[in-house]
């Protein structure tokens, strides 16, 4: 897998996300869907 260069801000966010449990990731995904009115489903 090729490495994608991120800004320092996005790198911090990605590092934090890596520490989340599966349940926390699901909660975050649901929150972001509702917050921005988007869906992961096509």
C-alpha distance matrix in Angstrom:
0.0 3.8 6.5 9.2 12.7 15.1 18.8 20.4 21.8 18.7 17.0 20.1 19.9 16.3 17.4 20.5 18.8 16.8 20.2 21.7 22.9 22.3 25.8 25.2 22.1 24.2 27.0 24.9 23.6 27.3 28.5 26.2 27.2 30.8 30.7 29.2 30.6 27.4 26.0 22.7 24.7 25.3
3.8 0.0 3.8 6.4 9.7 12.6 16.3 18.2 20.0 17.0 15.5 19.0 19.2 15.9 17.2 20.5 19.3 17.7 21.3 22.9 24.7 24.3 27.6 26.6 23.4 25.8 28.2 25.7 24.5 28.2 29.1 26.4 27.6 31.2 30.6 28.9 30.6 27.5 26.7 23.7 26.0 26.3
6.5 3.8 0.0 3.8 6.5 9.3 12.9 14.6 16.5 13.9 12.0 15.6 16.1 13.1 14.2 17.7 17.0 15.5 19.1 21.0 23.2 23.3 26.5 25.0 22.1 24.8 26.8 24.1 23.3 27.1 27.5 24.9 26.6 29.9 29.0 27.5 29.6 26.8 26.4 23.6 26.3 27.0
9.2 6.4 3.8 0.0 3.8 6.3 10.0 12.3 13.9 11.1 10.1 13.9 14.2 11.6 13.5 16.7 16.0 15.4 19.0 20.6 23.1 23.1 25.9 24.1 21.1 23.7 25.4 22.3 21.5 25.2 25.3 22.4 24.1 27.4 26.2 24.5 26.7 24.2 24.1 21.7 24.6 25.2
12.7 9.7 6.5 3.8 0.0 3.8 6.9 9.4 11.5 9.5 8.6 12.4 13.4 11.7 13.3 16.5 16.5 16.3 19.6 21.5 24.4 24.9 27.4 25.2 22.4 25.3 26.5 23.2 22.8 26.5 26.0 23.1 25.2 28.1 26.4 24.8 27.5 25.3 25.8 23.8 26.9 27.6
15.1 12.6 9.3 6.3 3.8 0.0 3.8 6.4 7.9 5.8 5.6 9.3 10.1 9.1 11.1 13.9 14.1 14.7 17.7 19.4 22.6 23.2 25.4 22.8 20.3 23.1 23.9 20.4 20.4 23.9 23.1 20.2 22.6 25.3 23.3 22.0 24.9 23.1 23.9 22.3 25.7 26.6
18.8 16.3 12.9 10.0 6.9 3.8 0.0 3.8 5.4 5.3 6.0 8.6 10.0 10.4 12.1 14.3 15.3 16.4 18.9 20.5 24.0 25.0 26.8 23.8 21.7 24.6 24.8 21.2 21.6 24.8 23.4 20.6 23.4 25.6 23.1 22.0 25.3 24.0 25.2 24.1 27.7 28.7
20.4 18.2 14.6 12.3 9.4 6.4 3.8 0.0 3.8 5.6 5.0 6.2 8.8 9.9 10.4 12.4 14.3 15.3 17.3 19.2 22.9 24.4 26.1 22.9 21.3 24.5 24.4 20.9 22.0 25.2 23.5 21.2 24.3 26.3 23.7 23.2 26.6 25.6 26.8 25.7 29.4 30.8
21.8 20.0 16.5 13.9 11.5 7.9 5.4 3.8 0.0 3.8 5.5 5.3 6.5 8.8 10.1 11.0 12.7 14.6 16.3 17.6 21.3 22.8 23.9 20.6 19.1 22.1 21.6 18.0 19.2 22.1 20.2 17.9 21.2 22.9 20.2 19.8 23.4 22.7 24.1 23.5 27.2 28.8
18.7 17.0 13.9 11.1 9.5 5.8 5.3 5.6 3.8 0.0 3.8 5.4 5.0 6.1 8.5 9.9 10.5 12.3 14.7 15.8 19.2 20.2 21.7 18.6 16.6 19.5 19.6 15.9 16.6 19.8 18.4 15.9 18.9 21.1 18.8 18.1 21.4 20.2 21.3 20.2 23.9 25.5
17.0 15.5 12.0 10.1 8.6 5.6 6.0 5.0 5.5 3.8 0.0 3.8 5.4 5.1 6.1 8.6 9.8 10.6 12.9 14.9 18.4 19.7 21.7 18.8 16.9 20.2 20.6 17.3 18.2 21.6 20.5 18.3 21.3 23.7 21.7 21.3 24.4 23.0 23.6 22.1 25.8 27.4
20.1 19.0 15.6 13.9 12.4 9.3 8.6 6.2 5.3 5.4 3.8 0.0 3.8 5.5 5.1 6.3 8.7 10.0 11.3 13.3 17.0 18.9 20.4 17.1 16.0 19.4 19.3 16.0 17.7 20.9 19.3 17.7 21.1 23.0 20.9 21.1 24.4 23.4 24.2 23.0 26.7 28.8
19.9 19.2 16.1 14.2 13.4 10.1 10.0 8.8 6.5 5.0 5.4 3.8 0.0 3.8 5.4 5.2 6.2 8.7 10.3 11.2 14.8 16.3 17.5 14.2 12.8 16.0 15.8 12.4 14.0 17.1 15.6 14.0 17.3 19.3 17.3 17.6 20.8 19.8 20.5 19.4 23.2 25.4
16.3 15.9 13.1 11.6 11.7 9.1 10.4 9.9 8.8 6.1 5.1 5.5 3.8 0.0 3.8 5.4 5.0 6.2 9.0 10.3 13.6 14.7 16.7 14.0 11.9 15.3 16.0 12.8 13.8 17.3 16.6 14.9 17.8 20.3 18.9 18.9 21.7 20.0 20.1 18.4 22.0 24.1
17.4 17.2 14.2 13.5 13.3 11.1 12.1 10.4 10.1 8.5 6.1 5.1 5.4 3.8 0.0 3.8 5.5 5.2 7.0 9.5 12.9 14.9 17.0 14.3 13.0 16.7 17.3 14.6 16.2 19.6 18.8 17.7 20.7 23.0 21.6 22.0 24.9 23.4 23.3 21.5 25.0 27.4
20.5 20.5 17.7 16.7 16.5 13.9 14.3 12.4 11.0 9.9 8.6 6.3 5.2 5.4 3.8 0.0 3.8 5.4 5.5 7.1 10.8 13.2 14.5 11.4 10.8 14.5 14.5 12.0 14.2 17.2 16.2 15.6 18.9 20.8 19.4 20.4 23.2 22.2 22.1 20.8 24.3 27.0
18.8 19.3 17.0 16.0 16.5 14.1 15.3 14.3 12.7 10.5 9.8 8.7 6.2 5.0 5.5 3.8 0.0 3.8 5.3 5.4 8.8 10.2 11.9 9.1 7.6 11.3 11.8 9.3 11.0 14.3 13.9 13.2 16.1 18.4 17.6 18.3 20.8 19.3 18.9 17.3 20.7 23.5
16.8 17.7 15.5 15.4 16.3 14.7 16.4 15.3 14.6 12.3 10.6 10.0 8.7 6.2 5.2 5.4 3.8 0.0 3.8 5.7 8.4 10.1 12.6 10.7 9.2 12.9 14.2 12.4 13.6 17.0 17.2 16.6 19.1 21.6 21.1 21.7 23.9 22.1 21.3 19.1 22.3 25.0
20.2 21.3 19.1 19.0 19.6 17.7 18.9 17.3 16.3 14.7 12.9 11.3 10.3 9.0 7.0 5.5 5.3 3.8 0.0 3.8 6.7 9.6 11.6 9.5 9.5 13.2 13.9 12.6 14.7 17.6 17.5 17.7 20.4 22.4 22.0 23.2 25.4 24.0 23.2 21.3 24.4 27.4
21.7 22.9 21.0 20.6 21.5 19.4 20.5 19.2 17.6 15.8 14.9 13.3 11.2 10.3 9.5 7.1 5.4 5.7 3.8 0.0 3.8 6.5 7.9 5.7 6.1 9.6 10.2 9.5 11.7 14.2 14.4 15.1 17.6 19.4 19.3 20.8 22.7 21.5 20.4 18.8 21.8 25.0
22.9 24.7 23.2 23.1 24.4 22.6 24.0 22.9 21.3 19.2 18.4 17.0 14.8 13.6 12.9 10.8 8.8 8.4 6.7 3.8 0.0 3.8 5.4 5.1 6.2 8.6 9.9 10.5 12.3 14.3 15.2 16.4 18.3 20.0 20.7 22.3 23.7 22.3 20.7 18.9 21.4 24.9
22.3 24.3 23.3 23.1 24.9 23.2 25.0 24.4 22.8 20.2 19.7 18.9 16.3 14.7 14.9 13.2 10.2 10.1 9.6 6.5 3.8 0.0 3.8 5.4 5.0 6.2 8.7 9.8 10.5 12.4 14.2 15.3 16.5 18.5 19.7 21.1 21.9 20.2 18.1 16.1 18.2 21.7
25.8 27.6 26.5 25.9 27.4 25.4 26.8 26.1 23.9 21.7 21.7 20.4 17.5 16.7 17.0 14.5 11.9 12.6 11.6 7.9 5.4 3.8 0.0 3.8 5.4 5.1 6.3 8.6 9.9 10.7 12.3 14.3 15.4 16.8 18.2 20.1 20.8 19.6 17.7 16.4 18.4 22.1
25.2 26.6 25.0 24.1 25.2 22.8 23.8 22.9 20.6 18.6 18.8 17.1 14.2 14.0 14.3 11.4 9.1 10.7 9.5 5.7 5.1 5.4 3.8 0.0 3.8 5.4 5.0 6.1 8.6 9.8 10.4 12.2 14.2 15.4 16.1 18.1 19.4 18.6 17.3 16.3 19.0 22.6
22.1 23.4 22.1 21.1 22.4 20.3 21.7 21.3 19.1 16.6 16.9 16.0 12.8 11.9 13.0 10.8 7.6 9.2 9.5 6.1 6.2 5.0 5.4 3.8 0.0 3.8 5.4 5.0 6.1 8.6 9.8 10.5 12.2 14.3 15.0 16.3 17.6 16.1 14.7 13.2 16.0 19.4
24.2 25.8 24.8 23.7 25.3 23.1 24.6 24.5 22.1 19.5 20.2 19.4 16.0 15.3 16.7 14.5 11.3 12.9 13.2 9.6 8.6 6.2 5.1 5.4 3.8 0.0 3.8 5.4 5.1 6.2 8.6 10.0 10.6 12.4 14.1 15.5 16.0 14.6 12.7 11.5 13.7 17.4
27.0 28.2 26.8 25.4 26.5 23.9 24.8 24.4 21.6 19.6 20.6 19.3 15.8 16.0 17.3 14.5 11.8 14.2 13.9 10.2 9.9 8.7 6.3 5.0 5.4 3.8 0.0 3.8 5.5 5.1 6.1 8.7 9.9 10.7 12.0 14.3 15.1 14.5 13.4 13.2 15.7 19.3
24.9 25.7 24.1 22.3 23.2 20.4 21.2 20.9 18.0 15.9 17.3 16.0 12.4 12.8 14.6 12.0 9.3 12.4 12.6 9.5 10.5 9.8 8.6 6.1 5.0 5.4 3.8 0.0 3.8 5.4 5.0 6.1 8.5 9.9 10.2 12.1 13.6 13.0 12.5 12.3 15.4 18.7
23.6 24.5 23.3 21.5 22.8 20.4 21.6 22.0 19.2 16.6 18.2 17.7 14.0 13.8 16.2 14.2 11.0 13.6 14.7 11.7 12.3 10.5 9.9 8.6 6.1 5.1 5.5 3.8 0.0 3.8 5.4 5.2 6.1 8.7 9.8 10.7 11.5 10.1 9.0 8.5 11.6 14.9
27.3 28.2 27.1 25.2 26.5 23.9 24.8 25.2 22.1 19.8 21.6 20.9 17.1 17.3 19.6 17.2 14.3 17.0 17.6 14.2 14.3 12.4 10.7 9.8 8.6 6.2 5.1 5.4 3.8 0.0 3.8 5.5 5.1 6.3 8.5 10.2 10.2 9.6 8.6 9.4 11.7 15.1
28.5 29.1 27.5 25.3 26.0 23.1 23.4 23.5 20.2 18.4 20.5 19.3 15.6 16.6 18.8 16.2 13.9 17.2 17.5 14.4 15.2 14.2 12.3 10.4 9.8 8.6 6.1 5.0 5.4 3.8 0.0 3.8 5.5 5.2 5.9 8.5 9.7 10.2 10.6 11.9 14.6 17.7
26.2 26.4 24.9 22.4 23.1 20.2 20.6 21.2 17.9 15.9 18.3 17.7 14.0 14.9 17.7 15.6 13.2 16.6 17.7 15.1 16.4 15.3 14.3 12.2 10.5 10.0 8.7 6.1 5.2 5.5 3.8 0.0 3.8 5.4 4.9 5.9 7.9 7.7 8.8 10.0 13.2 15.8
27.2 27.6 26.6 24.1 25.2 22.6 23.4 24.3 21.2 18.9 21.3 21.1 17.3 17.8 20.7 18.9 16.1 19.1 20.4 17.6 18.3 16.5 15.4 14.2 12.2 10.6 9.9 8.5 6.1 5.1 5.5 3.8 0.0 3.8 5.6 5.6 5.5 4.8 5.4 7.6 10.2 12.8
30.8 31.2 29.9 27.4 28.1 25.3 25.6 26.3 22.9 21.1 23.7 23.0 19.3 20.3 23.0 20.8 18.4 21.6 22.4 19.4 20.0 18.5 16.8 15.4 14.3 12.4 10.7 9.9 8.7 6.3 5.2 5.4 3.8 0.0 3.8 5.6 5.1 6.9 8.2 11.1 13.1 15.5
30.7 30.6 29.0 26.2 26.4 23.3 23.1 23.7 20.2 18.8 21.7 20.9 17.3 18.9 21.6 19.4 17.6 21.1 22.0 19.3 20.7 19.7 18.2 16.1 15.0 14.1 12.0 10.2 9.8 8.5 5.9 4.9 5.6 3.8 0.0 3.8 5.8 8.0 10.5 13.0 15.6 17.7
29.2 28.9 27.5 24.5 24.8 22.0 22.0 23.2 19.8 18.1 21.3 21.1 17.6 18.9 22.0 20.4 18.3 21.7 23.2 20.8 22.3 21.1 20.1 18.1 16.3 15.5 14.3 12.1 10.7 10.2 8.5 5.9 5.6 5.6 3.8 0.0 3.8 5.6 8.9 11.5 14.1 15.5
30.6 30.6 29.6 26.7 27.5 24.9 25.3 26.6 23.4 21.4 24.4 24.4 20.8 21.7 24.9 23.2 20.8 23.9 25.4 22.7 23.7 21.9 20.8 19.4 17.6 16.0 15.1 13.6 11.5 10.2 9.7 7.9 5.5 5.1 5.8 3.8 0.0 3.8 7.0 10.5 12.1 13.3
27.4 27.5 26.8 24.2 25.3 23.1 24.0 25.6 22.7 20.2 23.0 23.4 19.8 20.0 23.4 22.2 19.3 22.1 24.0 21.5 22.3 20.2 19.6 18.6 16.1 14.6 14.5 13.0 10.1 9.6 10.2 7.7 4.8 6.9 8.0 5.6 3.8 0.0 3.8 7.0 8.8 10.0
26.0 26.7 26.4 24.1 25.8 23.9 25.2 26.8 24.1 21.3 23.6 24.2 20.5 20.1 23.3 22.1 18.9 21.3 23.2 20.4 20.7 18.1 17.7 17.3 14.7 12.7 13.4 12.5 9.0 8.6 10.6 8.8 5.4 8.2 10.5 8.9 7.0 3.8 0.0 3.8 5.3 7.4
22.7 23.7 23.6 21.7 23.8 22.3 24.1 25.7 23.5 20.2 22.1 23.0 19.4 18.4 21.5 20.8 17.3 19.1 21.3 18.8 18.9 16.1 16.4 16.3 13.2 11.5 13.2 12.3 8.5 9.4 11.9 10.0 7.6 11.1 13.0 11.5 10.5 7.0 3.8 0.0 3.8 6.5
24.7 26.0 26.3 24.6 26.9 25.7 27.7 29.4 27.2 23.9 25.8 26.7 23.2 22.0 25.0 24.3 20.7 22.3 24.4 21.8 21.4 18.2 18.4 19.0 16.0 13.7 15.7 15.4 11.6 11.7 14.6 13.2 10.2 13.1 15.6 14.1 12.1 8.8 5.3 3.8 0.0 3.8
25.3 26.3 27.0 25.2 27.6 26.6 28.7 30.8 28.8 25.5 27.4 28.8 25.4 24.1 27.4 27.0 23.5 25.0 27.4 25.0 24.9 21.7 22.1 22.6 19.4 17.4 19.3 18.7 14.9 15.1 17.7 15.8 12.8 15.5 17.7 15.5 13.3 10.0 7.4 6.5 3.8 0.0
